[in-house]
Amino acid sequence: MTQKHIHLIGIAGTGMGSFAGLLKAAGHDVRGSDENVYPPMSEKLSAWNIPVVSGYKSENLEPAPDLVVIGNVIRKTNVEAEAVIARGLPYTSFPKALHDLFLVRHHSVVVAGTHGKTTTSSLIAWMLTHAGRDPGMLIGGVPENFSEGFRLGKGEHFVVEGDEYDTAFFDKRPKFLHYKPESLVLTSLEFDHADIYDSIESIEREFDKLTQLAGPRARLYVASKDARLRKIVARHHPSNSIETYTAEDEPGDTIWHAKNIDIRPTGTSFMAFHGTTCIGKVATQLFGRHNVENAMAALAFGLTSGLSTSEVIEALAEFKGVERRQTLRYTIGGIRVLDDFAKHPTEVATTTEAVRSRFRDGRLFAVFEPRTATTARHFFQAAFAEAFDHADQVVIASVGRKEIPEAERLDTLRLAQDLRNAGKTARTIEAIDDIVSFLVAETREGDTILLMSNGGFGGIYRKLEAALRAAHPGDLV
């Protein structure tokens, strides 16, 4: 690979920052700019010796780079992007650069879907690594078996989390349409990203295009419970190239399935089957039926990609999870505090169910911040009212996007009332400090607090820890 001087505009986002680290690991001279450069990404970029300029300006392009990668948060009117185009500098998008500089030389393993793609892609990357296959990877989260969400491997495979969000201001296609999968895992398909999609059908059309990009020799792994996905893949691929998987009690004609699922505080175990053949008992450090499904996807991939049964089962047992996915941050005064990235009604429902199954000794306080472009709107007003069935108490924080017109926003007061009408103890609390005060006053030993947000949640993790420590001096696990 020819080494290049590469400049990234919008470098401090999760995806762009990790891609910058991957480029640096590959030997490129990397630098970048961003308007908001905060920890933890600012600290990571510094540790990787990647210079970052705060603020966008044309002078950031001196000396002229060989290539400019423009992030999807950058608008056409951005002064630095305008300078790139005016000066005729070579530029591209993050997903196009990922394909051209990395995926094109590897067997591309793409994991796509509304839910579960971060955990499933992390499982597959770990499975290949554990088996000595030395894969490359670029994943939206940080798998706990790795130090970062990227890996520069020398092996055949490169595992990438395929995102359906748009590419850049000059390319409005989904990112995953750049990846040309040779192995494609499809986890789920539901409505999301209301800022760029107007219906589930519009998202379905993009997944249809993705399956068409998978070549004639590609193998596809499809969650069998998703009728839309099954219909899409059957339209373009023969049945002998499609591997279906499930964690449902009634697998039907699904090829790979799990039985005897047992969720305990230390993890989840189940029996894995290929058709009527029992593969063996699988023990994982993950929690919830949805994670059994993710594990079955990875297991199916591993066993159809040349890995032995023992390699697959051992890798699943040693997989530690992904940061911000049911992560136990601390236990103070016997009160557990967990952090999760849940941002969609389905994710809230599966996460609360998993945490309830994991910790059964006390009450579950579910605290949710609706802050994505979709969840901050009223699209899921009714769905959220049914998403907290496994919580004992629910706290709904303020909508995290004040730029959305009030008439279009999720009505948090109505949501809390709907939950109360369904028999839940629910309330809305706007200020983060007030949420912290409520939780400290109401929780007791044995209770679990589940904080759900895809952002920093106003620093609630640090504030709650300090308040709990003050209320329970000397007691921190």
QUIHU-V993930 format. One record per run of one state. SS is the DSSP state (A for helix, B for strand, O for the rest). FROM is the first residue (numbers start at 1). TO is the last residue. If there is no record, write none. Layout:
BEGIN
{{SS:FROM:TO} {SS:FROM:TO}}
END
This chain:
BEGIN
{{O:1:4} {B:5:9} {O:10:13} {A:14:25} {O:26:28} {B:29:34} {O:35:40} {A:41:47} {O:48:50} {B:51:54} {O:55:57} {A:58:61} {O:62:66} {B:67:70} {O:71:78} {A:79:87} {O:88:90} {B:91:93} {A:94:101} {O:102:102} {A:103:105} {O:106:106} {B:107:112} {O:113:116} {A:117:130} {O:131:135} {B:136:138} {O:139:142} {B:143:143} {O:144:149} {B:150:151} {O:152:156} {B:157:162} {O:163:165} {B:166:168} {O:169:170} {B:171:174} {A:175:178} {O:179:182} {B:183:186} {O:187:199} {A:200:213} {O:214:218} {B:219:223} {O:224:226} {A:227:236} {O:237:238} {A:239:241} {B:242:246} {O:247:255} {B:256:264} {O:265:266} {B:267:274} {O:275:276} {B:277:284} {O:285:288} {A:289:303} {O:304:308} {A:309:318} {O:319:321} {B:322:322} {O:323:326} {B:327:332} {O:333:334} {B:335:340} {O:341:344} {A:345:358} {O:359:363} {B:364:368} {O:369:376} {B:377:377} {A:378:384} {O:385:392} {B:393:396} {O:397:405} {A:406:408} {B:409:409} {O:410:411} {A:412:421} {O:422:424} {B:425:428} {O:429:431} {A:432:442} {O:443:447} {B:448:452} {O:453:456} {A:457:471} {O:472:477}}
END
